Amino acid sequence: MKTLKLYQVSLASLALIVGVLAFTVIAADVTDNSNVVYVEQLDLRNTTSGWQQTVAKKSVANNPIKLNGKTYEHGVGSHAAGHIAISLAGLNGVFTADVGIDDESDGQNAQMEFIVYGDEKILWKSGVVSTTDEPKKCEVKLNGIKTLRLVQTPGPNNNIDWDHGDWADAKITFENADKKLLANVKTINLKNAILDDNGSFISADDEINREWNVLKKELAKPLPDRVKNEVYRPES
Protein backbone atom coordinates (compact mmCIF):
# COMPACT_ATOMS: atom_id res chain seq x y z
CA MET A 1 0.00 0.00 0.00
CA LYS A 2 2.85 2.39 0.78
CA THR A 3 4.34 1.75 -2.63
CA LEU A 4 0.99 2.46 -4.29
CA LYS A 5 0.55 5.70 -2.36
CA LEU A 6 4.06 6.83 -3.29
CA TYR A 7 3.30 6.04 -6.94
CA GLN A 8 0.10 8.05 -6.76
CA VAL A 9 1.90 10.97 -5.15
CA SER A 10 4.59 10.84 -7.85
CA LEU A 11 1.96 10.93 -10.60
CA ALA A 12 0.25 13.87 -8.92
CA SER A 13 3.58 15.70 -8.61
CA LEU A 14 4.39 15.01 -12.25
CA ALA A 15 0.98 16.30 -13.36
CA LEU A 16 1.50 19.44 -11.29
CA ILE A 17 4.94 20.01 -12.83
CA VAL A 18 3.61 19.48 -16.36
CA GLY A 19 0.76 21.88 -15.66
CA VAL A 20 3.13 24.55 -14.37
CA LEU A 21 5.41 24.11 -17.39
CA ALA A 22 2.47 24.29 -19.77
CA PHE A 23 1.20 27.45 -18.10
CA THR A 24 4.69 28.94 -18.27
CA VAL A 25 4.97 28.25 -22.00
CA ILE A 26 1.50 29.64 -22.70
CA ALA A 27 2.18 32.71 -20.59
CA ALA A 28 5.47 33.28 -22.42
CA ASP A 29 3.71 33.06 -25.78
CA VAL A 30 1.11 35.60 -24.71
CA THR A 31 3.80 37.93 -23.40
CA ASP A 32 5.87 37.65 -26.58
CA ASN A 33 2.89 38.15 -28.90
CA SER A 34 1.57 41.15 -26.97
CA ASN A 35 4.31 43.30 -28.51
CA VAL A 36 3.61 42.13 -32.06
CA VAL A 37 1.43 44.07 -34.50
CA TYR A 38 0.64 42.40 -37.82
CA VAL A 39 0.19 44.82 -40.72
CA GLU A 40 -3.07 43.05 -41.54
CA GLN A 41 -4.50 44.23 -38.19
CA LEU A 42 -4.23 47.88 -39.21
CA ASP A 43 -6.76 49.92 -41.18
CA LEU A 44 -5.86 49.03 -44.78
CA ARG A 45 -8.46 51.44 -46.18
CA ASN A 46 -5.82 54.16 -45.79
CA THR A 47 -3.42 52.37 -48.15
CA THR A 48 -3.11 52.47 -51.93
CA SER A 49 -2.88 49.64 -54.45
CA GLY A 50 -2.23 49.83 -58.19
CA TRP A 51 -5.18 47.48 -58.77
CA GLN A 52 -8.11 46.59 -56.54
CA GLN A 53 -7.21 47.27 -52.90
CA THR A 54 -4.82 46.06 -50.23
CA VAL A 55 -6.18 42.87 -48.66
CA ALA A 56 -5.58 41.38 -45.20
CA LYS A 57 -4.46 37.72 -45.06
CA LYS A 58 -5.12 37.34 -48.80
CA SER A 59 -3.50 38.14 -52.10
CA VAL A 60 -4.74 41.18 -54.02
CA ALA A 61 -6.96 38.78 -56.00
CA ASN A 62 -8.42 37.52 -52.70
CA ASN A 63 -6.70 34.13 -52.72
CA PRO A 64 -4.58 32.64 -49.90
CA ILE A 65 -1.14 34.27 -49.79
CA LYS A 66 1.24 31.90 -51.52
CA LEU A 67 4.90 32.45 -52.40
CA ASN A 68 6.84 29.79 -54.30
CA GLY A 69 4.54 27.03 -53.08
CA LYS A 70 4.40 28.14 -49.42
CA THR A 71 1.08 29.34 -48.04
CA TYR A 72 1.10 32.04 -45.35
CA GLU A 73 -1.55 32.57 -42.69
CA HIS A 74 -0.57 36.20 -42.10
CA GLY A 75 0.29 39.07 -44.39
CA VAL A 76 -1.20 41.54 -46.85
CA GLY A 77 -1.62 41.39 -50.60
CA SER A 78 -1.32 44.46 -52.81
CA HIS A 79 -0.37 45.52 -56.33
CA ALA A 80 2.30 47.75 -57.80
CA ALA A 81 2.30 50.62 -57.41
CA GLY A 82 1.32 49.96 -53.81
CA HIS A 83 1.92 52.06 -50.71
CA ILE A 84 1.34 51.48 -46.99
CA ALA A 85 2.36 54.13 -44.44
CA ILE A 86 2.36 53.34 -40.71
CA SER A 87 2.81 55.74 -37.82
CA LEU A 88 4.94 53.99 -35.19
CA ALA A 89 3.81 56.25 -32.30
CA GLY A 90 7.40 56.82 -31.19
CA LEU A 91 8.02 53.14 -30.51
CA ASN A 92 11.12 51.13 -31.37
CA GLY A 93 10.97 47.70 -32.93
CA VAL A 94 11.76 45.46 -35.87
CA PHE A 95 9.78 44.99 -39.09
CA THR A 96 9.94 41.55 -40.70
CA ALA A 97 8.29 39.99 -43.75
CA ASP A 98 8.76 37.60 -46.63
CA VAL A 99 8.09 39.46 -49.87
CA GLY A 100 7.51 38.34 -53.41
CA ILE A 101 5.07 38.01 -56.29
CA ASP A 102 2.15 35.78 -55.43
CA ASP A 103 1.93 32.37 -57.09
CA GLU A 104 -1.35 33.44 -58.71
CA SER A 105 0.83 35.42 -61.17
CA ASP A 106 2.78 32.34 -62.31
CA GLY A 107 3.33 32.25 -66.04
CA GLN A 108 3.02 36.03 -66.34
CA ASN A 109 5.79 38.55 -67.01
CA ALA A 110 5.41 40.15 -63.60
CA GLN A 111 8.25 42.17 -62.08
CA MET A 112 8.41 44.53 -59.14
CA GLU A 113 10.56 45.82 -56.32
CA PHE A 114 9.70 46.07 -52.64
CA ILE A 115 11.12 49.04 -50.74
CA VAL A 116 10.97 49.84 -47.01
CA TYR A 117 11.29 53.49 -46.01
CA GLY A 118 11.93 54.82 -42.52
CA ASP A 119 10.76 58.44 -42.55
CA GLU A 120 12.58 59.75 -45.65
CA LYS A 121 15.32 57.13 -45.91
CA ILE A 122 15.40 53.81 -47.74
CA LEU A 123 16.05 51.13 -45.12
CA TRP A 124 15.77 48.06 -47.34
CA LYS A 125 15.24 47.09 -50.98
CA SER A 126 14.40 43.66 -52.32
CA GLY A 127 15.86 44.31 -55.74
CA VAL A 128 13.73 43.42 -58.75
CA VAL A 129 11.80 40.18 -58.18
CA SER A 130 9.89 38.06 -60.68
CA THR A 131 7.42 35.21 -60.46
CA THR A 132 10.18 32.57 -60.45
CA ASP A 133 12.18 34.06 -57.55
CA GLU A 134 12.30 32.77 -54.00
CA PRO A 135 10.68 35.06 -51.41
CA LYS A 136 13.01 37.76 -50.12
CA LYS A 137 13.37 37.95 -46.35
CA CYS A 138 13.13 41.46 -44.95
CA GLU A 139 14.26 42.43 -41.45
CA VAL A 140 14.59 46.11 -40.60
CA LYS A 141 15.26 47.83 -37.29
CA LEU A 142 12.95 50.77 -36.63
CA ASN A 143 14.70 52.52 -33.76
CA GLY A 144 14.01 56.24 -33.86
CA ILE A 145 11.74 55.91 -36.91
CA LYS A 146 8.45 57.83 -36.85
CA THR A 147 6.86 56.57 -40.07
CA LEU A 148 7.33 53.18 -41.71
CA ARG A 149 6.44 53.00 -45.40
CA LEU A 150 6.06 49.81 -47.42
CA VAL A 151 6.24 50.51 -51.14
CA GLN A 152 5.84 48.30 -54.21
CA THR A 153 7.16 49.71 -57.48
CA PRO A 154 6.88 48.29 -61.03
CA GLY A 155 9.88 46.46 -62.46
CA PRO A 156 12.07 47.50 -65.41
CA ASN A 157 9.54 46.09 -67.87
CA ASN A 158 7.41 49.18 -67.06
CA ASN A 159 4.31 47.01 -66.99
CA ILE A 160 2.21 46.54 -63.86
CA ASP A 161 0.07 43.73 -65.25
CA TRP A 162 -0.04 40.82 -62.79
CA ASP A 163 2.23 42.64 -60.32
CA HIS A 164 0.47 40.93 -57.40
CA GLY A 165 2.84 41.51 -54.51
CA ASP A 166 2.68 39.99 -51.03
CA TRP A 167 4.09 41.27 -47.75
CA ALA A 168 3.78 37.78 -46.26
CA ASP A 169 3.85 37.42 -42.46
CA ALA A 170 4.44 41.18 -42.28
CA LYS A 171 4.66 42.31 -38.67
CA ILE A 172 6.33 44.74 -36.31
CA THR A 173 7.77 43.39 -33.07
CA PHE A 174 8.00 46.28 -30.61
CA GLU A 175 10.31 46.67 -27.65
CA ASN A 176 8.62 46.87 -24.23
CA ALA A 177 5.44 48.54 -25.44
CA ASP A 178 2.20 48.46 -23.48
CA LYS A 179 -1.24 48.13 -25.04
CA LYS A 180 -2.04 51.84 -24.71
CA LEU A 181 1.00 52.78 -26.79
CA LEU A 182 0.40 50.00 -29.33
CA ALA A 183 -3.11 51.36 -29.88
CA ASN A 184 -1.48 54.47 -31.38
CA VAL A 185 0.24 52.45 -34.12
CA LYS A 186 -1.93 53.28 -37.14
CA THR A 187 -1.86 53.58 -40.90
CA ILE A 188 -1.66 57.05 -42.39
CA ASN A 189 -4.34 58.07 -44.86
CA LEU A 190 -2.69 58.19 -48.27
CA LYS A 191 -5.74 59.16 -50.30
CA ASN A 192 -4.82 62.85 -50.34
CA ALA A 193 -1.13 62.49 -49.55
CA ILE A 194 1.44 64.53 -51.45
CA LEU A 195 4.95 63.23 -52.00
CA ASP A 196 7.90 65.27 -53.17
CA ASP A 197 10.40 64.08 -55.78
CA ASN A 198 12.29 62.12 -53.09
CA GLY A 199 9.20 60.24 -51.94
CA SER A 200 8.88 62.28 -48.73
CA PHE A 201 5.55 63.43 -47.32
CA ILE A 202 4.77 67.13 -47.59
CA SER A 203 1.70 69.09 -46.57
CA ALA A 204 -0.64 70.76 -49.04
CA ASP A 205 0.57 74.20 -47.87
CA ASP A 206 4.18 73.18 -48.41
CA GLU A 207 3.30 71.96 -51.91
CA ILE A 208 1.60 75.29 -52.75
CA ASN A 209 4.60 77.22 -51.46
CA ARG A 210 6.97 75.00 -53.41
CA GLU A 211 5.07 75.51 -56.65
CA TRP A 212 4.84 79.26 -56.04
CA ASN A 213 8.58 79.48 -55.45
CA VAL A 214 9.23 77.61 -58.69
CA LEU A 215 6.89 79.98 -60.53
CA LYS A 216 8.57 83.05 -59.03
CA LYS A 217 11.96 81.82 -60.19
CA GLU A 218 10.61 81.33 -63.71
CA LEU A 219 9.02 84.79 -63.70
CA ALA A 220 12.27 86.35 -62.55
CA LYS A 221 14.17 85.05 -65.56
CA PRO A 222 14.68 87.54 -68.40
CA LEU A 223 12.45 86.97 -71.38
CA PRO A 224 14.13 85.77 -74.58
CA ASP A 225 14.40 88.47 -77.26
CA ARG A 226 11.95 86.63 -79.50
CA VAL A 227 9.31 86.63 -76.80
CA LYS A 228 9.98 90.29 -75.99
CA ASN A 229 9.48 91.29 -79.62
CA GLU A 230 6.21 89.34 -79.79
CA VAL A 231 4.80 90.56 -76.48
CA TYR A 232 6.06 94.13 -76.43
CA ARG A 233 5.91 94.93 -80.13
CA PRO A 234 4.82 98.56 -80.37
CA GLU A 235 1.73 99.36 -82.34
CA SER A 236 2.48 100.66 -85.81
C-alpha positions as a Markdown table, in Angstrom:
| # | Residue | x | y | z |
|---|---|---|---|---|
| 1 | Met | 0.0 | 0.0 | 0.0 |
| 2 | Lys | 2.8 | 2.4 | 0.8 |
| 3 | Thr | 4.3 | 1.8 | -2.6 |
| 4 | Leu | 1.0 | 2.5 | -4.3 |
| 5 | Lys | 0.5 | 5.7 | -2.4 |
| 6 | Leu | 4.1 | 6.8 | -3.3 |
| 7 | Tyr | 3.3 | 6.0 | -6.9 |
| 8 | Gln | 0.1 | 8.0 | -6.8 |
| 9 | Val | 1.9 | 11.0 | -5.2 |
| 10 | Ser | 4.6 | 10.8 | -7.9 |
| 11 | Leu | 2.0 | 10.9 | -10.6 |
| 12 | Ala | 0.2 | 13.9 | -8.9 |
| 13 | Ser | 3.6 | 15.7 | -8.6 |
| 14 | Leu | 4.4 | 15.0 | -12.2 |
| 15 | Ala | 1.0 | 16.3 | -13.4 |
| 16 | Leu | 1.5 | 19.4 | -11.3 |
| 17 | Ile | 4.9 | 20.0 | -12.8 |
| 18 | Val | 3.6 | 19.5 | -16.4 |
| 19 | Gly | 0.8 | 21.9 | -15.7 |
| 20 | Val | 3.1 | 24.6 | -14.4 |
| 21 | Leu | 5.4 | 24.1 | -17.4 |
| 22 | Ala | 2.5 | 24.3 | -19.8 |
| 23 | Phe | 1.2 | 27.5 | -18.1 |
| 24 | Thr | 4.7 | 28.9 | -18.3 |
| 25 | Val | 5.0 | 28.3 | -22.0 |
| 26 | Ile | 1.5 | 29.6 | -22.7 |
| 27 | Ala | 2.2 | 32.7 | -20.6 |
| 28 | Ala | 5.5 | 33.3 | -22.4 |
| 29 | Asp | 3.7 | 33.1 | -25.8 |
| 30 | Val | 1.1 | 35.6 | -24.7 |
| 31 | Thr | 3.8 | 37.9 | -23.4 |
| 32 | Asp | 5.9 | 37.6 | -26.6 |
| 33 | Asn | 2.9 | 38.2 | -28.9 |
| 34 | Ser | 1.6 | 41.2 | -27.0 |
| 35 | Asn | 4.3 | 43.3 | -28.5 |
| 36 | Val | 3.6 | 42.1 | -32.1 |
| 37 | Val | 1.4 | 44.1 | -34.5 |
| 38 | Tyr | 0.6 | 42.4 | -37.8 |
| 39 | Val | 0.2 | 44.8 | -40.7 |
| 40 | Glu | -3.1 | 43.0 | -41.5 |
| 41 | Gln | -4.5 | 44.2 | -38.2 |
| 42 | Leu | -4.2 | 47.9 | -39.2 |
| 43 | Asp | -6.8 | 49.9 | -41.2 |
| 44 | Leu | -5.9 | 49.0 | -44.8 |
| 45 | Arg | -8.5 | 51.4 | -46.2 |
| 46 | Asn | -5.8 | 54.2 | -45.8 |
| 47 | Thr | -3.4 | 52.4 | -48.1 |
| 48 | Thr | -3.1 | 52.5 | -51.9 |
| 49 | Ser | -2.9 | 49.6 | -54.5 |
| 50 | Gly | -2.2 | 49.8 | -58.2 |
| 51 | Trp | -5.2 | 47.5 | -58.8 |
| 52 | Gln | -8.1 | 46.6 | -56.5 |
| 53 | Gln | -7.2 | 47.3 | -52.9 |
| 54 | Thr | -4.8 | 46.1 | -50.2 |
| 55 | Val | -6.2 | 42.9 | -48.7 |
| 56 | Ala | -5.6 | 41.4 | -45.2 |
| 57 | Lys | -4.5 | 37.7 | -45.1 |
| 58 | Lys | -5.1 | 37.3 | -48.8 |
| 59 | Ser | -3.5 | 38.1 | -52.1 |
| 60 | Val | -4.7 | 41.2 | -54.0 |
| 61 | Ala | -7.0 | 38.8 | -56.0 |
| 62 | Asn | -8.4 | 37.5 | -52.7 |
| 63 | Asn | -6.7 | 34.1 | -52.7 |
| 64 | Pro | -4.6 | 32.6 | -49.9 |
| 65 | Ile | -1.1 | 34.3 | -49.8 |
| 66 | Lys | 1.2 | 31.9 | -51.5 |
| 67 | Leu | 4.9 | 32.5 | -52.4 |
| 68 | Asn | 6.8 | 29.8 | -54.3 |
| 69 | Gly | 4.5 | 27.0 | -53.1 |
| 70 | Lys | 4.4 | 28.1 | -49.4 |
| 71 | Thr | 1.1 | 29.3 | -48.0 |
| 72 | Tyr | 1.1 | 32.0 | -45.4 |
| 73 | Glu | -1.5 | 32.6 | -42.7 |
| 74 | His | -0.6 | 36.2 | -42.1 |
| 75 | Gly | 0.3 | 39.1 | -44.4 |
| 76 | Val | -1.2 | 41.5 | -46.9 |
| 77 | Gly | -1.6 | 41.4 | -50.6 |
| 78 | Ser | -1.3 | 44.5 | -52.8 |
| 79 | His | -0.4 | 45.5 | -56.3 |
| 80 | Ala | 2.3 | 47.8 | -57.8 |
| 81 | Ala | 2.3 | 50.6 | -57.4 |
| 82 | Gly | 1.3 | 50.0 | -53.8 |
| 83 | His | 1.9 | 52.1 | -50.7 |
| 84 | Ile | 1.3 | 51.5 | -47.0 |
| 85 | Ala | 2.4 | 54.1 | -44.4 |
| 86 | Ile | 2.4 | 53.3 | -40.7 |
| 87 | Ser | 2.8 | 55.7 | -37.8 |
| 88 | Leu | 4.9 | 54.0 | -35.2 |
| 89 | Ala | 3.8 | 56.2 | -32.3 |
| 90 | Gly | 7.4 | 56.8 | -31.2 |
| 91 | Leu | 8.0 | 53.1 | -30.5 |
| 92 | Asn | 11.1 | 51.1 | -31.4 |
| 93 | Gly | 11.0 | 47.7 | -32.9 |
| 94 | Val | 11.8 | 45.5 | -35.9 |
| 95 | Phe | 9.8 | 45.0 | -39.1 |
| 96 | Thr | 9.9 | 41.5 | -40.7 |
| 97 | Ala | 8.3 | 40.0 | -43.7 |
| 98 | Asp | 8.8 | 37.6 | -46.6 |
| 99 | Val | 8.1 | 39.5 | -49.9 |
| 100 | Gly | 7.5 | 38.3 | -53.4 |
| 101 | Ile | 5.1 | 38.0 | -56.3 |
| 102 | Asp | 2.1 | 35.8 | -55.4 |
| 103 | Asp | 1.9 | 32.4 | -57.1 |
| 104 | Glu | -1.3 | 33.4 | -58.7 |
| 105 | Ser | 0.8 | 35.4 | -61.2 |
| 106 | Asp | 2.8 | 32.3 | -62.3 |
| 107 | Gly | 3.3 | 32.3 | -66.0 |
| 108 | Gln | 3.0 | 36.0 | -66.3 |
| 109 | Asn | 5.8 | 38.5 | -67.0 |
| 110 | Ala | 5.4 | 40.1 | -63.6 |
| 111 | Gln | 8.3 | 42.2 | -62.1 |
| 112 | Met | 8.4 | 44.5 | -59.1 |
| 113 | Glu | 10.6 | 45.8 | -56.3 |
| 114 | Phe | 9.7 | 46.1 | -52.6 |
| 115 | Ile | 11.1 | 49.0 | -50.7 |
| 116 | Val | 11.0 | 49.8 | -47.0 |
| 117 | Tyr | 11.3 | 53.5 | -46.0 |
| 118 | Gly | 11.9 | 54.8 | -42.5 |
| 119 | Asp | 10.8 | 58.4 | -42.6 |
| 120 | Glu | 12.6 | 59.7 | -45.6 |
| 121 | Lys | 15.3 | 57.1 | -45.9 |
| 122 | Ile | 15.4 | 53.8 | -47.7 |
| 123 | Leu | 16.0 | 51.1 | -45.1 |
| 124 | Trp | 15.8 | 48.1 | -47.3 |
| 125 | Lys | 15.2 | 47.1 | -51.0 |
| 126 | Ser | 14.4 | 43.7 | -52.3 |
| 127 | Gly | 15.9 | 44.3 | -55.7 |
| 128 | Val | 13.7 | 43.4 | -58.8 |
| 129 | Val | 11.8 | 40.2 | -58.2 |
| 130 | Ser | 9.9 | 38.1 | -60.7 |
| 131 | Thr | 7.4 | 35.2 | -60.5 |
| 132 | Thr | 10.2 | 32.6 | -60.5 |
| 133 | Asp | 12.2 | 34.1 | -57.5 |
| 134 | Glu | 12.3 | 32.8 | -54.0 |
| 135 | Pro | 10.7 | 35.1 | -51.4 |
| 136 | Lys | 13.0 | 37.8 | -50.1 |
| 137 | Lys | 13.4 | 38.0 | -46.3 |
| 138 | Cys | 13.1 | 41.5 | -45.0 |
| 139 | Glu | 14.3 | 42.4 | -41.5 |
| 140 | Val | 14.6 | 46.1 | -40.6 |
| 141 | Lys | 15.3 | 47.8 | -37.3 |
| 142 | Leu | 12.9 | 50.8 | -36.6 |
| 143 | Asn | 14.7 | 52.5 | -33.8 |
| 144 | Gly | 14.0 | 56.2 | -33.9 |
| 145 | Ile | 11.7 | 55.9 | -36.9 |
| 146 | Lys | 8.4 | 57.8 | -36.9 |
| 147 | Thr | 6.9 | 56.6 | -40.1 |
| 148 | Leu | 7.3 | 53.2 | -41.7 |
| 149 | Arg | 6.4 | 53.0 | -45.4 |
| 150 | Leu | 6.1 | 49.8 | -47.4 |
| 151 | Val | 6.2 | 50.5 | -51.1 |
| 152 | Gln | 5.8 | 48.3 | -54.2 |
| 153 | Thr | 7.2 | 49.7 | -57.5 |
| 154 | Pro | 6.9 | 48.3 | -61.0 |
| 155 | Gly | 9.9 | 46.5 | -62.5 |
| 156 | Pro | 12.1 | 47.5 | -65.4 |
| 157 | Asn | 9.5 | 46.1 | -67.9 |
| 158 | Asn | 7.4 | 49.2 | -67.1 |
| 159 | Asn | 4.3 | 47.0 | -67.0 |
| 160 | Ile | 2.2 | 46.5 | -63.9 |
| 161 | Asp | 0.1 | 43.7 | -65.2 |
| 162 | Trp | 0.0 | 40.8 | -62.8 |
| 163 | Asp | 2.2 | 42.6 | -60.3 |
| 164 | His | 0.5 | 40.9 | -57.4 |
| 165 | Gly | 2.8 | 41.5 | -54.5 |
| 166 | Asp | 2.7 | 40.0 | -51.0 |
| 167 | Trp | 4.1 | 41.3 | -47.8 |
| 168 | Ala | 3.8 | 37.8 | -46.3 |
| 169 | Asp | 3.9 | 37.4 | -42.5 |
| 170 | Ala | 4.4 | 41.2 | -42.3 |
| 171 | Lys | 4.7 | 42.3 | -38.7 |
| 172 | Ile | 6.3 | 44.7 | -36.3 |
| 173 | Thr | 7.8 | 43.4 | -33.1 |
| 174 | Phe | 8.0 | 46.3 | -30.6 |
| 175 | Glu | 10.3 | 46.7 | -27.7 |
| 176 | Asn | 8.6 | 46.9 | -24.2 |
| 177 | Ala | 5.4 | 48.5 | -25.4 |
| 178 | Asp | 2.2 | 48.5 | -23.5 |
| 179 | Lys | -1.2 | 48.1 | -25.0 |
| 180 | Lys | -2.0 | 51.8 | -24.7 |
| 181 | Leu | 1.0 | 52.8 | -26.8 |
| 182 | Leu | 0.4 | 50.0 | -29.3 |
| 183 | Ala | -3.1 | 51.4 | -29.9 |
| 184 | Asn | -1.5 | 54.5 | -31.4 |
| 185 | Val | 0.2 | 52.5 | -34.1 |
| 186 | Lys | -1.9 | 53.3 | -37.1 |
| 187 | Thr | -1.9 | 53.6 | -40.9 |
| 188 | Ile | -1.7 | 57.1 | -42.4 |
| 189 | Asn | -4.3 | 58.1 | -44.9 |
| 190 | Leu | -2.7 | 58.2 | -48.3 |
| 191 | Lys | -5.7 | 59.2 | -50.3 |
| 192 | Asn | -4.8 | 62.8 | -50.3 |
| 193 | Ala | -1.1 | 62.5 | -49.5 |
| 194 | Ile | 1.4 | 64.5 | -51.4 |
| 195 | Leu | 5.0 | 63.2 | -52.0 |
| 196 | Asp | 7.9 | 65.3 | -53.2 |
| 197 | Asp | 10.4 | 64.1 | -55.8 |
| 198 | Asn | 12.3 | 62.1 | -53.1 |
| 199 | Gly | 9.2 | 60.2 | -51.9 |
| 200 | Ser | 8.9 | 62.3 | -48.7 |
| 201 | Phe | 5.5 | 63.4 | -47.3 |
| 202 | Ile | 4.8 | 67.1 | -47.6 |
| 203 | Ser | 1.7 | 69.1 | -46.6 |
| 204 | Ala | -0.6 | 70.8 | -49.0 |
| 205 | Asp | 0.6 | 74.2 | -47.9 |
| 206 | Asp | 4.2 | 73.2 | -48.4 |
| 207 | Glu | 3.3 | 72.0 | -51.9 |
| 208 | Ile | 1.6 | 75.3 | -52.8 |
| 209 | Asn | 4.6 | 77.2 | -51.5 |
| 210 | Arg | 7.0 | 75.0 | -53.4 |
| 211 | Glu | 5.1 | 75.5 | -56.7 |
| 212 | Trp | 4.8 | 79.3 | -56.0 |
| 213 | Asn | 8.6 | 79.5 | -55.5 |
| 214 | Val | 9.2 | 77.6 | -58.7 |
| 215 | Leu | 6.9 | 80.0 | -60.5 |
| 216 | Lys | 8.6 | 83.1 | -59.0 |
| 217 | Lys | 12.0 | 81.8 | -60.2 |
| 218 | Glu | 10.6 | 81.3 | -63.7 |
| 219 | Leu | 9.0 | 84.8 | -63.7 |
| 220 | Ala | 12.3 | 86.4 | -62.5 |
| 221 | Lys | 14.2 | 85.1 | -65.6 |
| 222 | Pro | 14.7 | 87.5 | -68.4 |
| 223 | Leu | 12.5 | 87.0 | -71.4 |
| 224 | Pro | 14.1 | 85.8 | -74.6 |
| 225 | Asp | 14.4 | 88.5 | -77.3 |
| 226 | Arg | 12.0 | 86.6 | -79.5 |
| 227 | Val | 9.3 | 86.6 | -76.8 |
| 228 | Lys | 10.0 | 90.3 | -76.0 |
| 229 | Asn | 9.5 | 91.3 | -79.6 |
| 230 | Glu | 6.2 | 89.3 | -79.8 |
| 231 | Val | 4.8 | 90.6 | -76.5 |
| 232 | Tyr | 6.1 | 94.1 | -76.4 |
| 233 | Arg | 5.9 | 94.9 | -80.1 |
| 234 | Pro | 4.8 | 98.6 | -80.4 |
| 235 | Glu | 1.7 | 99.4 | -82.3 |
| 236 | Ser | 2.5 | 100.7 | -85.8 |
